[in-house]
């Protein structure tokens, strides 16, 4: 039987994934430090891709929760298998800004990948591990993250079914990122789906809604 999950955007790079067993929130911010509303969540699993103030505010999550803080390898948390894959925040193997962890997990039959503040195309081994994921969340604001031309090459290498941009300039944000326009200009309009703040997704529907999803908050 097909099951369903919910995906909610809390602004910036913070997304929450909810099914009947778990609520997973990735890269929580505190809101006020970056000029937008804080996340409101009681997730029981928190994943943090790297140690920067706009991604590591686990203290705002309301209830008790397990945390993976930039950890690579395979981890099982409350029955959910999470894989952390190594990458960097810059184009010089981390010597400028340090390491970044890409998180991959499967929820209700849907394979999800959140790239944190990916700064460069990762290794061939990581690319192989990411091939054909269902939904990938990628930074698209260029400043502090991967340049758009390299991001496009990265996505073509792994060929995800659904692409979700994050970490770009929105109203109120005090971090000087680029808007989403540069990333969208090479995407045909019929491939862009504006999904609002929250979606409920049945695993059987992934192929039906392939393309690029833009969330709103």
C-alpha positions, -999 to +999 in steps of 0.1 A: +000+000+000+013+035-009+020+057+021+024+094+023+047+119+039+047+157+043+075+181+035+075+216+050+098+245+043+108+266+074+128+291+053+164+293+042+178+257+041+155+243+068+131+216+057+110+192+078+100+157+067+071+140+085+056+106+083+038+083+108+070+074+126+093+104+126+097+141+120+131+150+106+142+186+105+174+196+087+196+227+092+174+247+116+180+284+120+167+306+148+150+331+125+160+364+141+197+360+133+189+360+096+158+382+094+130+357+088+105+338+109+119+310+131+109+273+125+082+260+148+089+223+151+089+194+176+109+171+154+124+140+170+154+139+146+176+169+138+203+168+110+228+195+108+250+197+077+277+221+091+285+244+120+272+278+109+247+299+128+221+298+100+221+260+100+229+248+135+202+262+158+191+228+172+182+246+205+149+259+189+135+224+184+109+220+211+111+184+223+138+158+230+155+149+197+184+129+184+210+149+165+235+142+138+259+171+136+279+169+104+284+132+108+292+109+079+285+072+075+253+053+081+233+059+112+200+044+124+177+067+144+143+055+156+142+031+128+152+056+101+185+049+083+204+082+076+235+083+055+259+113+058+281+119+028+312+140+028+316+173+008+329+208+013+316+243+018+340+257-007+359+249-039+392+242-022+386+209-004+374+227+027+405+248+034+384+280+031+351+272+049+354+237+061+334+204+056+298+199+047+276+168+051+251+158+026+223+137+042+204+110+024+175+089+038+144+071+026+110+080+041+078+062+030+096+048+000+109+082-012+147+088-013+155+123+000+189+141-003+196+174+014+229+190+003+234+216+031+257+244+020+274+224-008+303+244-021+316+222-049+308+191-069+316+162-045+337+131-052+328+105-077+320+081-048+295+106-034+280+112-069+275+075-073+257+073-039+234+102-050+224+089-085+187+087-091+175+100-058+139+110-058+141+145-043+172+166-038+175+199-020+203+221-033+216+256-024+208+280-052+219+315-039+256+311-050+271+333-023+288+309+002+277+279-019+282+262-052+282+284-083+252+279-106+271+264-135+287+238-112+253+232-096+238+224-130+266+200-138+262+183-104+225+178-110+230+165-145+255+139-131+230+125-105+197+130-124+172+134-095+135+132-102+127+163-083+149+193-075+142+217-047+162+250-045+170+265-011+194+290+005+186+319-018+175+355-011+139+360+000+122+390+016+136+399+050+167+377+047+197+396+060+223+372+044+234+386+010+224+357-012+213+359-048+177+355-058+164+323-074+162+340-108+197+330-120+190+293-112+155+293-129+165+311-161+177+279-177+147+258-166+116+257-188+084+270-173+066+237-177+092+220-155+087+244-126+060+236-100+052+262-073+041+240-044+034+265-015+048+260+020+039+223+025+033+193+004+019+159+011+035+133-012+026+097-020+055+077-032+036+066-063+033+102-073+070+111-075+073+103-112+041+122-119+054+154-104+090+154-117+107+187-123+117+216-101+097+225-070+097+260-056+085+263-020+070+295-005+068+305+031 
